[in-house]
Amino acid sequence: MNIPDDLIALERSAWEELQAGHLTAETASAVQAAVTAHSEEAGLDRYEVEMALKRIVRHPEG
């Protein structure tokens, strides 16, 4: 699945905030909006895009 670099960077920021215990609603909403927009533009399932994005950011080794 082709995930844009800007979406990966946004998820990476959210993941870093979450790990630090400082995830804001603004960041979380931005990620969800970007995932939804990308899914709609690419004709993909939003859930599948979100799961692929999380795998890329949280488990880059595999």
N, CA, C and O atoms as a GROMACS GRO file, in nm:
protein
  248
    1MET      N    1   0.085  -0.118   0.000
    1MET     CA    2   0.000   0.000   0.000
    1MET      C    3   0.089   0.124   0.000
    1MET      O    4   0.186   0.132   0.076
    2ASN      N    5   0.056   0.217  -0.083
    2ASN     CA    6   0.135   0.340  -0.096
    2ASN      C    7   0.082   0.445   0.002
    2ASN      O    8  -0.028   0.498  -0.016
    3ILE      N    9   0.162   0.474   0.105
    3ILE     CA   10   0.125   0.575   0.205
    3ILE      C   11   0.215   0.696   0.182
    3ILE      O   12   0.338   0.682   0.181
    4PRO      N   13   0.157   0.814   0.165
    4PRO     CA   14   0.238   0.935   0.141
    4PRO      C   15   0.328   0.969   0.260
    4PRO      O   16   0.294   0.945   0.375
    5ASP      N   17   0.444   1.026   0.228
    5ASP     CA   18   0.541   1.061   0.332
    5ASP      C   19   0.486   1.159   0.434
    5ASP      O   20   0.519   1.150   0.553
    6ASP      N   21   0.402   1.253   0.390
    6ASP     CA   22   0.347   1.350   0.486
    6ASP      C   23   0.252   1.284   0.585
    6ASP      O   24   0.244   1.327   0.700
    7LEU      N   25   0.182   1.182   0.543
    7LEU     CA   26   0.094   1.108   0.632
    7LEU      C   27   0.177   1.025   0.732
    7LEU      O   28   0.140   1.014   0.849
    8ILE      N   29   0.285   0.969   0.686
    8ILE     CA   30   0.376   0.894   0.775
    8ILE      C   31   0.435   0.988   0.879
    8ILE      O   32   0.443   0.952   0.996
    9ALA      N   33   0.476   1.105   0.837
    9ALA     CA   34   0.534   1.203   0.931
    9ALA      C   35   0.432   1.246   1.035
    9ALA      O   36   0.465   1.261   1.152
   10LEU      N   37   0.308   1.265   0.993
   10LEU     CA   38   0.203   1.305   1.085
   10LEU      C   39   0.177   1.195   1.188
   10LEU      O   40   0.164   1.223   1.307
   11GLU      N   41   0.169   1.071   1.143
   11GLU     CA   42   0.148   0.958   1.234
   11GLU      C   43   0.268   0.942   1.327
   11GLU      O   44   0.252   0.911   1.445
   12ARG      N   45   0.387   0.964   1.274
   12ARG     CA   46   0.507   0.954   1.357
   12ARG      C   47   0.502   1.057   1.471
   12ARG      O   48   0.538   1.027   1.584
   13SER      N   49   0.458   1.177   1.441
   13SER     CA   50   0.444   1.281   1.544
   13SER      C   51   0.342   1.240   1.649
   13SER      O   52   0.366   1.257   1.769
   14ALA      N   53   0.231   1.185   1.605
   14ALA     CA   54   0.128   1.140   1.698
   14ALA      C   55   0.180   1.026   1.786
   14ALA      O   56   0.153   1.023   1.906
   15TRP      N   57   0.254   0.934   1.728
   15TRP     CA   58   0.310   0.821   1.802
   15TRP      C   59   0.410   0.871   1.907
   15TRP      O   60   0.410   0.822   2.020
   16GLU      N   61   0.493   0.966   1.869
   16GLU     CA   62   0.589   1.022   1.964
   16GLU      C   63   0.517   1.093   2.079
   16GLU      O   64   0.556   1.080   2.194
   17GLU      N   65   0.412   1.168   2.047
   17GLU     CA   66   0.334   1.235   2.151
   17GLU      C   67   0.268   1.132   2.243
   17GLU      O   68   0.267   1.149   2.365
   18LEU      N   69   0.214   1.027   2.185
   18LEU     CA   70   0.149   0.923   2.264
   18LEU      C   71   0.248   0.856   2.359
   18LEU      O   72   0.218   0.836   2.477
   19GLN      N   73   0.365   0.823   2.308
   19GLN     CA   74   0.467   0.760   2.392
   19GLN      C   75   0.512   0.851   2.505
   19GLN      O   76   0.547   0.804   2.613
   20ALA      N   77   0.512   0.980   2.482
   20ALA     CA   78   0.554   1.077   2.584
   20ALA      C   79   0.439   1.111   2.679
   20ALA      O   80   0.458   1.182   2.778
   21GLY      N   81   0.320   1.061   2.650
   21GLY     CA   82   0.204   1.088   2.733
   21GLY      C   83   0.143   1.224   2.709
   21GLY      O   84   0.075   1.278   2.796
   22HIS      N   85   0.165   1.279   2.591
   22HIS     CA   86   0.118   1.413   2.560
   22HIS      C   87   0.045   1.421   2.426
   22HIS      O   88   0.052   1.524   2.358
   23LEU      N   89  -0.024   1.316   2.388
   23LEU     CA   90  -0.098   1.319   2.262
   23LEU      C   91  -0.214   1.417   2.276
   23LEU      O   92  -0.296   1.404   2.367
   24THR      N   93  -0.221   1.512   2.186
   24THR     CA   94  -0.328   1.610   2.191
   24THR      C   95  -0.443   1.568   2.100
   24THR      O   96  -0.424   1.493   2.004
   25ALA      N   97  -0.560   1.617   2.132
   25ALA     CA   98  -0.676   1.591   2.048
   25ALA      C   99  -0.655   1.650   1.908
   25ALA      O  100  -0.701   1.594   1.808
   26GLU      N  101  -0.584   1.762   1.902
   26GLU     CA  102  -0.556   1.826   1.773
   26GLU      C  103  -0.472   1.735   1.684
   26GLU      O  104  -0.501   1.720   1.565
   27THR      N  105  -0.368   1.676   1.741
   27THR     CA  106  -0.283   1.586   1.662
   27THR      C  107  -0.360   1.462   1.620
   27THR      O  108  -0.352   1.420   1.505
   28ALA      N  109  -0.433   1.402   1.713
   28ALA     CA  110  -0.510   1.282   1.682
   28ALA      C  111  -0.613   1.310   1.574
   28ALA      O  112  -0.632   1.229   1.483
   29SER      N  113  -0.680   1.424   1.583
   29SER     CA  114  -0.779   1.460   1.481
   29SER      C  115  -0.715   1.484   1.345
   29SER      O  116  -0.772   1.448   1.242
   30ALA      N  117  -0.597   1.544   1.346
   30ALA     CA  118  -0.527   1.570   1.220
   30ALA      C  119  -0.491   1.439   1.151
   30ALA      O  120  -0.504   1.427   1.029
   31VAL      N  121  -0.445   1.341   1.229
   31VAL     CA  122  -0.410   1.211   1.171
   31VAL      C  123  -0.535   1.146   1.113
   31VAL      O  124  -0.532   1.097   1.000
   32GLN      N  125  -0.644   1.145   1.188
   32GLN     CA  126  -0.766   1.081   1.140
   32GLN      C  127  -0.819   1.148   1.014
   32GLN      O  128  -0.863   1.081   0.921
   33ALA      N  129  -0.814   1.280   1.011
   33ALA     CA  130  -0.860   1.352   0.892
   33ALA      C  131  -0.773   1.320   0.771
   33ALA      O  132  -0.824   1.301   0.661
   34ALA      N  133  -0.642   1.313   0.792
   34ALA     CA  134  -0.550   1.283   0.682
   34ALA      C  135  -0.568   1.140   0.633
   34ALA      O  136  -0.564   1.114   0.513
   35VAL      N  137  -0.589   1.046   0.725
   35VAL     CA  138  -0.612   0.906   0.686
   35VAL      C  139  -0.741   0.896   0.606
   35VAL      O  140  -0.746   0.829   0.503
   36THR      N  141  -0.845   0.962   0.653
   36THR     CA  142  -0.974   0.959   0.583
   36THR      C  143  -0.962   1.020   0.444
   36THR      O  144  -1.011   0.963   0.346
   37ALA      N  145  -0.896   1.134   0.435
   37ALA     CA  146  -0.880   1.200   0.305
   37ALA      C  147  -0.801   1.113   0.208
   37ALA      O  148  -0.840   1.098   0.092
   38HIS      N  149  -0.691   1.056   0.254
   38HIS     CA  150  -0.609   0.970   0.167
   38HIS      C  151  -0.690   0.848   0.123
   38HIS      O  152  -0.685   0.809   0.006
   39SER      N  153  -0.763   0.789   0.216
   39SER     CA  154  -0.843   0.670   0.183
   39SER      C  155  -0.944   0.701   0.074
   39SER      O  156  -0.960   0.625  -0.022
   40GLU      N  157  -1.013   0.813   0.090
   40GLU     CA  158  -1.114   0.851  -0.008
   40GLU      C  159  -1.053   0.881  -0.144
   40GLU      O  160  -1.105   0.839  -0.247
   41GLU      N  161  -0.941   0.954  -0.144
   41GLU     CA  162  -0.875   0.988  -0.270
   41GLU      C  163  -0.822   0.866  -0.342
   41GLU      O  164  -0.828   0.858  -0.465
   42ALA      N  165  -0.770   0.769  -0.266
   42ALA     CA  166  -0.710   0.650  -0.326
   42ALA      C  167  -0.811   0.537  -0.347
   42ALA      O  168  -0.779   0.436  -0.408
   43GLY      N  169  -0.934   0.555  -0.296
   43GLY     CA  170  -1.034   0.450  -0.310
   43GLY      C  171  -1.003   0.329  -0.225
   43GLY      O  172  -1.030   0.215  -0.265
   44LEU      N  173  -0.945   0.352  -0.107
   44LEU     CA  174  -0.904   0.244  -0.017
   44LEU      C  175  -0.989   0.245   0.109
   44LEU      O  176  -1.050   0.346   0.143
   45ASP      N  177  -0.992   0.133   0.177
   45ASP     CA  178  -1.061   0.123   0.305
   45ASP      C  179  -0.983   0.200   0.411
   45ASP      O  180  -0.864   0.178   0.429
   46ARG      N  181  -1.051   0.291   0.482
   46ARG     CA  182  -0.986   0.376   0.581
   46ARG      C  183  -0.919   0.293   0.690
   46ARG      O  184  -0.807   0.324   0.732
   47TYR      N  185  -0.984   0.188   0.736
   47TYR     CA  186  -0.928   0.102   0.839
   47TYR      C  187  -0.797   0.038   0.791
   47TYR      O  188  -0.700   0.034   0.866
   48GLU      N  189  -0.794  -0.011   0.669
   48GLU     CA  190  -0.673  -0.074   0.616
   48GLU      C  191  -0.559   0.026   0.602
   48GLU      O  192  -0.444  -0.007   0.630
   49VAL      N  193  -0.591   0.149   0.560
   49VAL     CA  194  -0.489   0.253   0.550
   49VAL      C  195  -0.433   0.283   0.688
   49VAL      O  196  -0.311   0.293   0.705
   50GLU      N  197  -0.522   0.298   0.786
   50GLU     CA  198  -0.477   0.328   0.922
   50GLU      C  199  -0.388   0.217   0.978
   50GLU      O  200  -0.286   0.246   1.040
   51MET      N  201  -0.425   0.093   0.957
   51MET     CA  202  -0.346  -0.019   1.008
   51MET      C  203  -0.209  -0.026   0.939
   51MET      O  204  -0.108  -0.051   1.003
   52ALA      N  205  -0.207  -0.003   0.808
   52ALA     CA  206  -0.080  -0.004   0.735
   52ALA      C  207   0.009   0.110   0.785
   52ALA      O  208   0.130   0.092   0.802
   53LEU      N  209  -0.050   0.225   0.808
   53LEU     CA  210   0.025   0.340   0.856
   53LEU      C  211   0.084   0.312   0.994
   53LEU      O  212   0.201   0.342   1.019
   54LYS      N  213   0.006   0.255   1.083
   54LYS     CA  214   0.055   0.222   1.217
   54LYS      C  215   0.169   0.120   1.210
   54LYS      O  216   0.267   0.132   1.284
   55ARG      N  217   0.156   0.021   1.122
   55ARG     CA  218   0.265  -0.077   1.107
   55ARG      C  219   0.394  -0.010   1.060
   55ARG      O  220   0.501  -0.039   1.112
   56ILE      N  221   0.383   0.080   0.964
   56ILE     CA  222   0.501   0.149   0.912
   56ILE      C  223   0.570   0.228   1.022
   56ILE      O  224   0.693   0.225   1.034
   57VAL      N  225   0.491   0.299   1.103
   57VAL     CA  226   0.549   0.387   1.205
   57VAL      C  227   0.592   0.310   1.329
   57VAL      O  228   0.699   0.335   1.383
   58ARG      N  229   0.510   0.217   1.374
   58ARG     CA  230   0.536   0.150   1.501
   58ARG      C  231   0.624   0.027   1.489
   58ARG      O  232   0.687  -0.014   1.586
   59HIS      N  233   0.629  -0.032   1.373
   59HIS     CA  234   0.708  -0.154   1.351
   59HIS      C  235   0.786  -0.143   1.219
   59HIS      O  236   0.765  -0.223   1.128
   60PRO      N  237   0.876  -0.045   1.210
   60PRO     CA  238   0.946  -0.021   1.082
   60PRO      C  239   1.035  -0.138   1.038
   60PRO      O  240   1.071  -0.146   0.920
   61GLU      N  241   1.069  -0.226   1.129
   61GLU     CA  242   1.157  -0.338   1.094
   61GLU      C  243   1.087  -0.447   1.015
   61GLU      O  244   1.152  -0.531   0.954
   62GLY      N  245   0.955  -0.447   1.015
   62GLY     CA  246   0.891  -0.558   0.949
   62GLY      C  247   0.768  -0.527   0.880
   62GLY      O  248   0.707  -0.615   0.821
   0.00000   0.00000   0.00000
